[in-house]
């Protein structure tokens, strides 16, 4: 059995954490592969959106496979090597130019929370549970993931979640802004893919530009970033998709965007 599956339906790819007997806990081998897979999907022109999910409905993922820690994360030297691979996975998802959604059934804990936060959006089923048990393991959570947690829920809730290591129920996660959609379990998959089909039908250059723009705002609008964004905003006017969008609007028909 492959612990990470990649499925494609039209323009939407799905990455599946496939260890259901272990609540989809993520091994070191999976962290390595997750970065490689995501980087490949980012370059694949046939893909316009990516979903991350766990196999089954019990868990998105229970986080890192703690049973490996005695070998792979036993001291500062091994932790540095281990963290290199987890950071590469988070960075690959965070910097993927295509829209990404974490589709969350059940438990989303520990390192899985950082995966979910690296995605653009989080859609969850009723009954999902979220938590970062770092304080119970004497671990300090990664700086980029904490930065994202603060951006999503604010500093006070971030401290609450990290200090207490408590499980956050789905309704609270929605209320504090961690998840963007909360749906009955039977509706989550349908609603997620319906949403992404709508996104995939929109102009890819526009969607990618919007993602780059928002990320630049979050990271700080330096003059270099402003110049890059100005360049992106002007390039679209020379594209085939801009001409197609204009024609489709005037002809009162759905546009057929090619991403160029």
ABEGO torsion letter per residue (X at the ends): XBABBBBBBEABBBBBBBBAAAGGBBBAAAAAAAAAAAAAAAABAABABBBBBBBEAABABAEBBAAAAAAAAABAAAAAAAAAAAAAAAAAAAABABBBBBBBBEBBBEAAAAAAAABABBBBBBGBBBBBAAAAAGBBBBAAAAAAAAAAAEAAAAAAAAAAGBBBBAAAAAAAGABABBBBAAAAAAAAAAAAAAAAABBAAAAAAAAAAAAAAAAEBBAAAAAAAAAAAAAAAABAAAAAAAAAAAAGBBBBBAGX
